[in-house]
Amino acid sequence: MSPKQWKPQDVSRLATGYWAPATLHAAVCTGLAPLLADKGPATPEQAAAALGLNPRSTKILLTALHGMELCVKQGEAYALAPGLDTLLDPDAPHSLSNVVLHMADLMPVWAQLTDCVRSGKPVPRPEETDADGVPAGRANFYRAMRDTASQQAKGLAARLGLASGQSLLDLAGGPGVYGLTFADETPGLMVTVFDLPGAQPYFQEEAARHPSGGEVRFTAGDYQENDPGGPYDVVWLSQVLHGEGPEECRKLVAKAASLLKPGGVLWVQEFVVDEDNPQAVFSALFSVNMLVLTEDGQGYTAADICGFMEDAGLVNCTFEGATKEGSPASLVRGFKA
């Protein structure tokens, strides 16, 4: 593949590329998109009155949303474009509203990327809390994890070869979407979700949505300090390694390997970086996201992850490709001898 030949308009389009996401963020953060999803079409004046927004600003925002094909116009009123009424409704089963809110939380951090590249340090973020004393953005983060995982988890149990009678650890599983979905799809599978105590309310919220919710156990703890139990037939480690540097990844994979029964399997899901493929841009940009957010985190190649597994004594370590067709996430597998 020959390199892209850049033109002035390409550079201009890229330089202003944040305008569109910021407009989407505003539509969700102000409540405008949820209002249209719930109540249907509204004029700028009606929407502004319902949400306590400035009428002029609301009209400008709706005009931009119309130009982006996120809204359709019906006379003087605006409605969400087909499909968005469920995707941007925070109460819909497959909503991405929380993903948008989480991305909006990260916009001020990404704005400091230049300083981060110069210093090699993550962007400083003052510890802010909400009215309940919970770190600001925590709910958006966990619910964004939930909504993203919900897009991936359905149907995955069969691909992983899960079976009745097996025990599975969803390590650092957050709201437990994968563990709960695996249990739904594999009757008789014994699942433990292990994560920090702060994740437990979001697990309980998610468990109420699943038939297997009452049968899946949540254990609170820090994987660096506490014992997640076991041994297990399967350990599922999803989107955790990118938050750590290579040495911590080796320790974490070694910990996961130690929790397996002989013949057990460790599955790692990550946004795997392909340094030789410019089309794998999402994973490369996600690595930049870790640069601004973490001290040592980054994206890893399939060879890196297999190396962590082999250092932990696992065998037959293989890159299994995308989790689902078109997904930016991929799977790596290793077995305990």
Secondary structure, DSSP 8 states (H G I E B T S, - for coil): -------HHHHHHHHTTTHHHHHHHHHHHTSHHHHHHHH--B-HHHHHHHHT--HHHHHHHHHHHHHTTSEEEETTEEEE-TTHHHHT-TTSTT--HHHHHHHHHHHHHHTTHHHHHHH-S-------B-TTS-BTTHHHHHHHHHHHHHHHHTTHHHHHT--TT-EEEEET-TT-HHHHHHHHHSTT-EEEEEE-GGGHHHHHHHHTTSTTGGGSEEEE--TTTS-----EEEEEEES-GGGS-HHHHHHHHHHHHHTEEEEEEEEEEE----TT-TT-HHHHHHHHHHHHH-SS-----HHHHHHHHHHTTEEEEEEEEESSTT-S-EEEEEEE-
